[in-house]
């Protein structure tokens, strides 16, 4: 049996490309009640994982319905001590207090939240810097550390201004996601932490 359980908040994050490359993990992908269409390419990709991946559709409606389901499954599996490690894939910082409580009660960091499916893997992080990432990092480095965007939404807004009339909103969001997946930025309690000051962009 796999040693890691990954709970995907598909209502919050739909880009789970590469999920089939993650080893030693089982997956529960939770889908909102109103999410009635799953891309066929994603279905074919996840089929390769067989019984290690299960799609779970939330029965109730409401702003936090899916969040409560993830909290339920997380608590259920942690209590049963079924896996050694647990990962929630979501941009929702509302999970962080629960994660901190579980880790403190267990005396070790067995649960974490990531914002990109690629962060689940234990493989070496791809540190490639694309031209778009380079441009955004250059602009961020011009800002004093404590004055940089602190929230994901404000960072996306800043990035949108950097690529005004050049990139669509979706493209800008993907550039920001690349910064997360390559660990040039991360989040702690909903606040962005930057790891860009020592990056050489020459």
C-alpha positions as CSV (number, residue, x, y, z in Angstrom):
1,X,0.0,0.0,0.0
2,X,1.1,3.5,-0.7
3,X,2.6,5.6,2.1
4,X,1.0,8.9,1.0
5,X,-2.6,10.0,0.5
6,X,-3.2,13.0,-1.7
7,X,-6.6,14.8,-1.4
8,X,-7.2,17.1,-4.4
9,X,-9.6,20.0,-4.1
10,X,-10.7,19.9,-7.8
11,X,-13.1,22.7,-7.2
12,X,-10.2,24.9,-6.4
13,X,-7.5,23.5,-8.7
14,X,-8.3,21.9,-12.0
15,X,-4.8,21.7,-13.4
16,X,-3.6,18.3,-12.1
17,X,-1.5,17.4,-15.2
18,X,1.3,15.1,-14.3
19,X,-0.6,13.3,-11.5
20,X,0.0,10.0,-13.3
21,X,3.8,10.4,-12.8
22,X,3.7,10.6,-9.0
23,X,4.7,7.4,-7.3
24,X,4.0,5.8,-3.9
25,X,0.8,7.7,-3.4
26,X,-3.0,7.2,-3.5
27,X,-5.4,9.9,-4.6
28,X,-8.8,11.1,-3.7
29,X,-10.0,13.8,-6.2
30,X,-13.0,15.6,-4.7
31,X,-15.3,17.3,-7.2
32,X,-18.0,19.9,-6.4
33,X,-21.7,19.0,-7.0
34,X,-21.9,21.4,-9.9
35,X,-18.7,20.2,-11.6
36,X,-20.4,18.0,-14.2
37,X,-17.7,18.0,-16.9
38,X,-14.2,16.4,-16.6
39,X,-11.8,16.8,-19.6
40,X,-11.5,13.5,-21.4
41,X,-7.7,13.9,-21.6
42,X,-7.6,14.1,-17.8
43,X,-9.9,11.0,-17.5
44,X,-7.6,9.0,-19.8
45,X,-4.5,10.2,-17.9
46,X,-5.9,9.3,-14.5
47,X,-7.1,5.9,-15.7
48,X,-3.4,4.8,-15.7
49,X,-3.4,5.1,-11.9
50,X,-6.1,2.4,-11.6
51,X,-7.4,1.8,-8.1
52,X,-4.9,4.2,-6.5
53,X,-7.1,7.1,-7.7
54,X,-10.7,7.6,-6.8
55,X,-13.0,10.4,-7.9
56,X,-15.4,11.6,-5.1
57,X,-18.3,13.8,-5.9
58,X,-19.5,16.1,-3.0
59,X,-23.2,15.6,-2.3
60,X,-24.0,18.9,-0.7
61,X,-23.9,22.5,-1.9
62,X,-22.6,25.6,-0.3
63,X,-19.4,27.7,-0.1
64,X,-17.5,25.3,2.1
65,X,-19.1,21.9,1.2
66,X,-16.1,20.5,-0.5
67,X,-13.7,21.8,2.2
68,X,-15.7,20.0,4.9
69,X,-15.5,16.7,2.9
70,X,-11.8,17.0,2.6
71,X,-11.5,17.7,6.3
72,X,-13.7,14.7,7.0
73,X,-11.6,12.3,4.9
74,X,-8.3,13.7,6.2
75,X,-9.5,13.2,9.8
76,X,-10.8,9.7,9.1
77,X,-7.5,8.5,7.5
78,X,-5.3,10.2,10.1
79,X,-7.2,8.6,12.9
80,X,-7.0,5.2,11.3
81,X,-3.2,5.8,10.8
82,X,-3.6,4.4,7.3
83,X,-0.9,6.4,5.7
84,X,2.4,8.0,6.8
85,X,1.9,11.3,5.0
86,X,-1.0,13.3,3.7
87,X,-1.2,16.1,1.2
88,X,-4.0,18.5,0.4
89,X,-3.8,20.1,-3.1
90,X,-5.6,23.4,-2.9
91,X,-5.0,27.2,-2.9
92,X,-7.4,27.5,0.0
93,X,-5.5,28.7,3.1
94,X,-8.5,27.7,5.2
95,X,-7.0,24.2,5.6
96,X,-3.8,25.5,7.3
97,X,-5.2,25.8,10.8
98,X,-6.4,22.2,10.7
99,X,-3.1,21.0,9.2
100,X,-1.2,22.7,12.0
101,X,-3.4,21.2,14.6
102,X,-3.0,17.7,13.3
103,X,0.8,18.0,13.0
104,X,1.0,19.3,16.5
105,X,-1.2,16.6,17.9
106,X,0.9,13.9,16.1
107,X,4.2,15.5,17.1
108,X,5.5,15.5,13.5
109,X,4.7,17.1,10.1
110,X,2.6,14.4,8.5
111,X,0.2,16.7,6.7
112,X,0.9,19.6,4.3
113,X,-0.9,21.7,1.7
114,X,0.5,22.4,-1.7
115,X,-0.9,24.6,-4.5
116,X,0.3,22.5,-7.5
117,X,0.1,18.8,-8.1
118,X,3.8,18.8,-9.1
119,X,4.7,19.7,-5.5
120,X,3.5,16.4,-4.3
121,X,6.3,14.5,-5.9
122,X,9.6,13.9,-4.0
123,X,11.4,14.3,-7.3
124,X,14.0,17.1,-7.6
125,X,12.3,20.4,-8.3
126,X,12.6,21.8,-11.8
127,X,14.4,25.1,-11.3
128,X,14.1,26.2,-15.0
129,X,13.3,29.9,-15.4
130,X,11.1,30.6,-18.5
131,X,11.4,34.1,-20.2
132,X,8.0,35.0,-18.7
133,X,9.1,34.0,-15.2
134,X,12.3,35.9,-15.6
135,X,10.4,39.1,-16.5
136,X,8.1,38.7,-13.5
137,X,10.9,38.0,-11.1
138,X,12.9,41.0,-12.4
139,X,9.9,43.2,-11.6
140,X,9.4,41.7,-8.2
141,X,13.1,42.1,-7.3
142,X,12.8,45.8,-7.8
143,X,10.3,45.9,-4.9
144,X,11.5,46.0,-1.3
145,X,10.9,42.6,0.3
146,X,8.2,43.6,2.8
147,X,6.3,45.6,0.1
148,X,5.9,42.8,-2.4
149,X,2.4,41.2,-2.9
150,X,1.5,39.2,0.1
151,X,-1.5,37.3,-1.2
152,X,-1.9,35.2,-4.3
153,X,-4.6,37.4,-5.7
154,X,-2.5,40.6,-5.3
155,X,0.5,38.8,-6.9
156,X,-1.7,37.8,-9.9
157,X,-2.9,41.4,-10.1
158,X,0.7,42.6,-10.1
159,X,1.7,40.0,-12.7
160,X,-1.2,41.1,-14.9
161,X,0.1,44.7,-14.9
162,X,3.6,43.4,-15.9
163,X,2.1,41.5,-18.8
164,X,-0.6,44.0,-19.7
165,X,-1.9,43.5,-23.3
166,X,0.6,40.6,-23.6
167,X,-0.9,37.7,-21.7
168,X,-4.5,36.5,-20.9
169,X,-5.6,36.2,-17.3
170,X,-5.2,32.4,-17.6
171,X,-1.7,32.7,-18.9
172,X,-0.7,35.0,-16.1
173,X,-2.1,32.6,-13.5
174,X,0.0,29.8,-15.1
175,X,3.2,31.9,-14.8
176,X,2.5,32.5,-11.1
177,X,1.8,28.8,-10.7
178,X,5.2,28.1,-12.3
179,X,6.8,30.2,-9.5
180,X,5.1,28.1,-6.9
181,X,5.9,24.7,-8.5
182,X,9.6,25.6,-8.9
183,X,9.6,26.8,-5.2
184,X,10.6,30.4,-6.0
185,X,7.6,31.4,-3.9
186,X,5.6,29.5,-1.3
187,X,2.8,30.2,1.2
188,X,2.6,30.1,5.0
189,X,-0.7,30.9,6.6
190,X,-1.8,32.5,3.4
191,X,1.1,34.8,3.1
192,X,3.6,34.6,0.2
193,X,7.2,33.9,1.0
194,X,9.7,34.8,-1.7
195,X,12.9,32.9,-2.5
196,X,14.0,35.1,-5.4
197,X,16.6,37.5,-4.1
198,X,19.6,35.2,-4.7
199,X,18.5,34.2,-8.1
200,X,20.9,35.2,-10.9
201,X,19.0,36.3,-14.0
202,X,22.0,36.9,-16.2
